[in-house]
Amino acid sequence: MLGWYKARLAARPLLTQAVTTAVLFGVGDVAAQQLVEKKGPKSHDLLRTGRMVLYGGAVFGPAATTWFRILQKRVNFPGSPNKTMLARVALDQGVFAPTFIGIFLSSMAVLEGSSPREKLDKSYRECLTTNYMIWPFVQMVNFKLVPLEHRVLFVNVISLGWNCYLSFLNSKTETTEKGRIEEVVDDVKAKGREKVVS
């Protein structure tokens, strides 16, 4: 299996990493729905899983692949591998992570038909704070020990838990928004009944 993956990676690196990312984003969402939220197969939200797969394959996979290539090519301190690794982690966590957390939350809001601004206001800070508790350490290992062609795969495997968290956080915001809409509808109905009675 690893040999097949390496062959695909050598032949079509961007496509291979995009497809791998799509699959693992989907697995993260299934884990969120079935293991964390315990929805059961009948209540599984296939559209939600589809949104995660689409984002992983069309946005994050190609972006991360390109980003890691840029860091590999442009961020180097000859004779100082630790300084190189720390500079890459700093750029990754100072530029890429804040940007792509915003892109993720906004993309999910658009695909769900809700407000990107509201989703960002509710979830961005919490997500970025959680990111900083995990990813700087993961990326230190990634940039220090993992060859360039396997960095997206390494991130994707670690991301199974992260994607589960992102999916759960995103659905929590979605549920809150739906709950608020239902409250407004109930208020309107109640006021309508009051007018009819009076």
Salt bridges, closest charged atoms under 4 A:
ASP29 OD1 - ARG48 NE 2.77
GLU37 OE1 - LYS39 NZ 3.98
GLU37 OE2 - ARG48 NH2 2.64
GLU112 OE2 - ARG51 NE 3.88
GLU112 OE1 - LYS119 NZ 2.87
GLU118 OE1 - LYS122 NZ 3.99
GLU118 OE1 - ARG180 NH2 2.83
ASP121 OD1 - ARG117 NH1 3.59
GLU126 OE2 - LYS172 NZ 3.66
GLU149 OE2 - HIS150 NE2 3.98
GLU174 OE1 - ARG51 NH2 3.81
GLU174 OE2 - LYS178 NZ 3.41
